[in-house]
Amino acid sequence: MKRLVALGLLALFAALASGCATVKPWQRGTLARRCMALEGDPEEAVLEQHVFAYREGAAGAYGGGGGGCGCN
């Protein structure tokens, strides 16, 4: 039983430690390229948000907006 717990903790530690990486200053330019972004084209994302807001008849939680009552 102790061996199983120790093996599980070792596997958990290995999984958590593998996500850490040190980025050198000269590597940051490569990571900042558009192709490395999690989202695709930012303009496409804005258009998609506009389409969703139009279909739902309400603005999503992306900031902006207001009800027109002047209380914001």
Long-range contacts (C-beta under 8 A, 24 or more apart in sequence): none
